[in-house]
Amino acid sequence: MRVTGGLGKRRRTLPVVLLAVFAVIAVVFSPFAVWLIGRYGTNSDWQLLSNVGQTYGAVSALVAAIALIGVVVSLIIQSREAKATRASALRGLHVDLLRTAMDDPVYMECWGEYATDSFAAERQFTYVNLIVSYWRSVYDLGEVDDATLSVACGEIFSAMPGRTYWQKVGPRRMKTAPTRRDRRFYEIIDQAYRAAEHRPIVAPPRVAHAPGVRGPASPAVDRKHFVLPFVAGLLFSVVIKALGRVLFRRG
């Protein structure tokens, strides 16, 4: 899933900012327009100026209010974007820390007691945690809906690592969700887990050979099939060269 929420928000912010700028410019320069009419206008223009002056106060107040609302909305949107940027940076740092732990059991121990019974299982546990963190990011941005998230969770919970992860952290995440959207996010995951826990676990594909163990030996090759033709070819070339020298001397 591609995260494109930031670009869309920027596009929505631009019209608001332009409207606010235009309103401010109109308020600032409207007195100059009135002054020009008063200086260079005719008597009829003075009558028009009088009518404009009576309504200018209300119109300028309305325009100023619109400009103020535009500025406030722009500041709110920019604040949300800055908050999302900070959250993305922190999540990136969290991912880097977890990757370091996944590569070395020495660093994995720094995170405390294992939630599983082996380093390999702990690496799977940590990787599922990264998947859920990614889902939360795109869900917060509105890039994935409830139905799509539920289907993705069902795929993860079809295997043992996903089920082990949610058994360990699910209840705690449900209780400590800080916002309503976070609670909804974890409710969808929990519903997918409840629907999948009674189904059989999908067995992982069989690996040809374990890491660090050599695979089956290649079929033995009879070296005679290569040595004999090589020796015969070598002798033939020696004989040809010797005959060539003899014929050259006689000639």
Secondary structure, 3 states (H helix, E strand, C coil): CCCCHHHHHHHHHHHHHHHHHHHHHHHHHHHHHHHHHHHHCCHHHHHHHHHHHHHHHHHHHHHHHHHHHHHHHHHHHHHHHHHHHHHHHHHHHHHHHHHHHHHCHHHHHHHCCCCCCCHHHHHHHHHHHHHHHHHHHHHHCCCCCHHHHHHHHHHHCCCHHHHHHHHHHHHHHHHHCCCHHHHHHHHHHHHHHHHHCCCCCCCCCCCCCCCCCCCCCCCCCCCHHHHHHHHHHHHHHHHHHHHHHHHHHHC
